[in-house]
Amino acid sequence: MDRYERILSLHRILKASRYPVTLSHLLGELDCSRATAYRDIAFLRDALGAPIESEGEAAFRYAIAEADRFELPGLWLTSEELQALLALNELVGRTGPGVLASALAPFRSRIDKLLGQRADGAARAMPLERIRVIGSGTRKIDEATFRHVASAVLERRRLKFRYRARSTDQATQRDVSPQRLTHYRDNWYLDAWDESRDALRSFAVDRIGDARVLDAIAVDHDEEGLNKHLASSYGIFSGAPKNLATVRFSAHAARWVADEHWHSQQQGAWLDDGRYELKLPYSNSKELLMDVLKYGPDAEVVAPPSLREEMKILLQLTIGGYAGAPA
């Protein structure tokens, strides 16, 4: 552990402790000699202004009245925390081509420099190729659009944009009060109150164009109301739940499904024959049926009857596409 990390560790130990910390405990935590520990304590107190009080020569603490208020100047992170930030930066950089790439570049460069100055001081590149992030169905997002949308959400400003829905491919102008920015299945969505529709809606950010943040303050909706409308049913474009789906999975598929999170209100139970039964609230059946279909013969929609019929029709249409020779 280098001096930088010892100082940070010392600060965290003293700040978290309600009682004086013995020198022997500090020596074990900091992995250093008595002389080094005393030098670090003196530096933390005299150079950085830490409110250190001593109980004789063998115990130390932060003054109770000042412990909560005191923080180290600037941003202090250990090498492991900096490496974790680099990994997070790599993950964010791969959630969508180009999203925040230019904004994060100086951040990445600064962390690389800090890490190179640690320990032996030799500059060394982090092997980030060992962090593998595989996107599935990721759609390209315009970086400027993403920044405008994120700014409107965080600054609580109204947002105006052109939206081209995939279902109709028709472009419409929208004036919305942004509520939340949601990352779902490797893509970004804006949850917002649509002023013209007088309703909550979710918009795929990759379908937003000509975004402009307005001066008008966004109308806030409480978290409970947002979750009730946008997160109470299965899928991204959910709405209030209209029914409860029951899906049974074979004993083979159950080993995967039982460990998967499908929905915050899911109900799962093992059956006597080794199969797994999953119950999910839903409003729009399309996304749910597509997710069940990927399990093929290992999944069966049991209830409600209307959903089971939908699945049968979907399977019949799929088989019909294979009836003749390839087109």
N, C-alpha and C positions, 0 to 999 in steps of 0.2 A: 504494500500500500504506500503510495507516494504522499508527500506532505499535503497536497491539495485535498486528497481524499481523506486523510486523517483529520484535517480541520473540519471538513464537512461532516464526517462521522461524529467527531467530538461535539459539534454544534447540535446535531440531531439527538445524541444521547442525553445531553444536558437539558435540551428543550423538552424532551419527552418525559423526563424523570420528575416525579413529584417530591422526591427526597434526595438528599446529597448522594452523589455517586462516588464510591470509594476509588482511590487511585489504582488499587489492584484490579478492580473491574475494568477501568479504563485501559490499563496495560494489556489486558486480555482482548478487549474489543479492538484496540488500535494496533495491536501486534507491534509494539515498540518498547524502547527502554524507558526507565524513569526520567532520565535527562531529556529525552525527546518529548515525552508527554508534558513535562513542565514547560519546555520551550513552546509547544503548541498551545498550551493553556495561556501562556503569557501573550502569545501573538493574537489569539482569539480575543483576549481581554483588552490589550493595550492598542493593537493596530486596528482591530475591527469593531471595538467598542462593545463587546459582549458583556452583559451584566453578571459576570461570574463572581460568586461568593465562595469563600473557602471555609470549610469546617475543620480547623486545625490545618495540618499539612497533608492529610490523607483522604479528604473528601471534598467534592466540589458540586456546586449547583448554580442555576440561574436565579437571580433575585425574583421572588414570587411576583412582585408588583410589575416587573418588566419582562418576564419570560414570554408571555403571549405576544407582546408587541415587537420584540426584537427578532429580526431576520438578517441573514448575511447580505451584504450589499451585492447587487447584481444577481446573476443566475448561476447557482452552484449545483453541479451535477457530477456524479461519479462516472468513471469510465464505462461501467456497465449500463448506467442510465443513458449516457450519450449513445452507446451502441444500440440500446433499445429504441432510442429516438430515430437513429439512422434506419433501423429496420422498419419502424412505423412510417418514416418518410418514403421508404421504398414501397411499402404497401399502398400508401396514398397515391404515389406516383404511378402505380400500375392499376388503380381502380378505374381509370379511363384515360385513353391516350391524350396527353397534353394538359389534362386538368391540373392547374396550379403548378405546372412544371417550372415556369419562369419565376413564380413567386417563391418557390421552395429552393431554387438553385443556390441563392446566397446562404440560406440556412444550412444546406448540405455542405457547402464549402467551409462554413465557419466551424461546424462540428468536426469535419475532417481535420481541420487545423488544430482544434483543441485536443483531439485524440493523439495527433502526432507530437504534441508537446508534452504528453504525459509519460510517466515511467522513464524509459531510457532516453526520451527526447527525440528518438529517430522517427522520421516521417515514414508512415506505412499506410497503405491503402487498406480499407476494410474489405474483406472478400464477400461483398454483397451478392455475388452470383450464387452464393450458397443459400440465399433466401429466395425461395421459389413461390411466386404468386401466379396462379393460373386462373384467368378469367373465363367465365362461361356465359356466352350470350351478351358480352359487354358491348354496348353501343357507343359510338363516338360522340363526345360532347364538345361544343365550342367553349374554349377556355374563358373568353370574355363573357359569354352568356352565364356560365357557371358562377363567375365572380359577381355579376350583377344580382343573380338570384340569391346567392349566399349573403351578400351585403343587405339586400332588402329584408331577408329573414332576421338577421342579427341586429340590424339597426331599427327594425320595426317600422319599415316604410312600405307604402303601397307600391305595387309593381305593375307595369303595363307591358304587354308583349303580344306577339302574334303566335298563335298556336295551331299546329296542323295535326289533328287527331289521326291516329293510324286507322281507326275503324271506318272513317269516311274519307280521309285524305283531303278534307276541306279546311282551309285556313280561316280562322276567326280571330278577332281582336279581343283580348281579355284584360280586364282591370281587376286586380285581386289584392286582398290583404294576406300576405304570406304568413303561414303559421309555423310550418316545420319543413326542414330539408331532410329527406329520408333516403338512405342507401339500402336498396333492396335487390338481392340477387344480382350483384355486380353492376347495378344501374342506379341513377339518381332520380328522385321524384320530389316535386314540390307539392306539399299539402297547403291548400289556401282556401280562403273564403272568396268565392267568385261573386263579385258585385252584380254583374248582369244576370246571373242565374239565381242569385240570392240563396246560395247553397255552398257547402263544403265540397271541394273537388281535389283530385290528385292529378298532377300534370307531369308527364315524362319530360325531364329537363332537355333531353336530346331533341325533342320536338318543339322546343321554345325558340323563337327567333325575335330579333329586334327588341330585346329586353331593355327596359328603361326604368330606373328607380325614380319614383316620384317624391315630392316634398311632403305629400300628405301622410299622416300617421296611419299605420295599419290598425285595423280593428282586431283586437285580441279575442280569442275564444279560449275558454278554460280547458285545461288538460283533460279533464274527465269527459267533456263533450267531444273533444277531438278523438279520444280513444274509442268512445262509444260509436262514433260514426265511421272512423277510418281504420280502426284496429280490432273491432269486435268480431269481424267476419274474416273468413279465409281469403288471402290474396291481397294484392296492392290496391285494386279498385274495389273495395269491399262493400261499404255501406252497412246499415244495420242488419244483423243476421235475420234471415227468414226461416231457416230450418237447421236441423242438426244432421249431418251426414255420418253414416256408419260404414266403415270400410274394414274388411277383414283381410289379413295378409297371411300367406302360407308360413309354415314353421321355418322355412328357409329364409324368406324375406324378413320374418319377424326379428331376426338377429340384428338387422340394420334399423328397421323402422322403430323398434322399441327405444332406441337411443337417439332418435331424431326429434328435433323440435319443429313441429309443423305450425303450431299456433299457440298463443298464450293461454287459451282456454280449452286446449285439447284434453280429451279423456282417453286414457289407454288402459287396456287390461289384457292379461294373458288368458287364453282359453285352455281348457283341459287337454285338448289334443295338440298343444304346442303352437297353435296359431295366435295371432295378435290382433285385437280389435281396437280400432282407433275411431273416436267420435270427434267431429269438428263442426263448429258453427260456420255457416256460409250464407252468402247473399247471392253472388254471381257464381254459377257453377262451372264456368269455362276453365278457369285456372286450376280449380280443384280436380276436375276430371283429367286434365292434361297431366297433372302430377301423378295421379293414380295410374294412368295409362303406362307410364314409364316402367312400372313393375310387371306389365304384361299379365301372364296367367297366374302370377303370384299374388294378385290383388283382386278383390271382389267387392263391388259396391252393394251393400245389403239394404240400406235404407237412406232416405225415404223412397217409396216406390217410384216417384217421379224422377229422382236422380238416377235410380237404377235403369229406368227406361231410357233416359238420356244417354247413359253409357252404352246400352245395347245398340241404340241407333248409331252412335259414334263408331262402335266396333263394326257394325254391318256396313257402314259407308266406307270404312277403312278396307275391309275385305273386298268390297266392290271395286275398289281401285286396283286390285290385283287380279281381277277376273280375266282380263284379256292380256294380250301382248303389250309390252311397253310402248307408249306413244312415241 
